[in-house]
Amino acid sequence: MAIQKLHGTGVALVTPFLKNGKVDFTSLEKLVAHVIKGGVDFLVALGTTGETTTLSAAEKQEVLSSVVKYCAGKVPVVCGIGGNDTSEVVRQIKEMDLTGVDAILSVAPYYNKPSQEGLYQHFKAVSAASNKSIILYNVPGRTGSNLLPATVIRLAADCTNIIGIKEASGNIPQCLELLQNKPDNFTVLSGDDDLVVAQMAIGMEGIISVAANCYTKEMTDVVNLALVNKFDKARKVHYKILNGINLLFAEGNPAGVKCTLKNMDLCENVLRLPLVPVSDATAKKIAAFVKGS
């Protein structure tokens, strides 16, 4: 059964690794407990922040099933399933065990730069393959393709289980066009931790956040305040952690957030190649911010 609404604060979970490179399920359980205690409204497993492209099929399934287990129904769980080969994405949707998963987050195809018609046909096929709700994910800075508002609105009209989008273009005029013309029951979520207050001020209904892994209470406070139009208070909380947010992305995601989580004793600062930990200079800035926050 497709879920009808996801809004508020979603957290794009990291995948913790042990020093030997294997998935650290003890730290994953601790992280899930940390973000739920911090007030997030839903979890996102196997997203970009989870280094999913470096996980084997078996690891993806084990990580997803573990997140569902650790969550224990306290909040909805969203699973990232996307790629640039439509048939492979469809295959994964059909073959993965999605028990306990409430929705799928599917990134726009990357690298091969499809046209808007290609993007439409891709997501139409993804929609047809799933009995779960679908959240589109537009992140042109990573994919090299931009899912334009007209295409999003067309998909929302034609595919009843496409219920929303994580919009991470950072393009405010594009966001305005989408928000002005979308169907009333279609949810637009921010994909930019640094822009969330501005984007919610123009009509977005929450965020899928990297920063919520570590600055969980602050991010959920920002979003909850913005949802009830208390933007003066939301700004104050957001500005309090903004330097910390910027440090998360200074040398790429999830390098910054894993360094931050290490300083919070939530997981090891271990990534899989081609990603590497942040530089010593950035690590010192992160440590100082965490200590002072």
GICORTA-V195957 format. One line per field, one symbol per residue. ss: DSSP state (H for helix, E for strand, - for the rest). burial: b if it has 24 or more other ideal C-beta (glycine too) atoms within 12 Angstrom, else e. A space follows every 10 residues. Layout:
ss=???
burial=???
This chain:
ss=-------EEE EE----E--- --E-HHHHHH HHHHHHH--- -EEEE--HHH -HHH--HHHH HHHHHHHHHH H----EEEEE -----HHHHH HHHHH----- --EEEEE--- -----HHHHH HHHHHHHHH- --EEEEEE-H HHH-----HH HHHHHHHH-- -EEEEEE--- -HHHHHHHHH H-----EEEE --HHHHHHHH H----EEEE- HHH--HHHHH HHHHHHH--- HHHHHHHHHH HHHHHHHH-- ----HHHHHH HHH------- ---------H HHHHHHHHHH HH-
burial=ebbeebbbbb bbbbbbbeee eebbbebbbb bbbbbbebbb bbbbbbbbbb bbbebeeebb bbbbbbbbeb beeebbbbbb bbbbebeebb ebbeebebeb bbbbbbbbbb eeebebeebb ebbbbbbebb ebbbbbbbbb ebbebbbbbe bbbbbbeebe bbbbbbbbbb eeebbeebbe ebeeebbbbb bbbbbbbbbb bbbbbbbbbb bbbbbbbbbb bbbbbbbeee beebeebbee bbbbbbbbbb bbbbbbbbbb bbbbebbbbb bbeebebbee ebbebbbebb eee
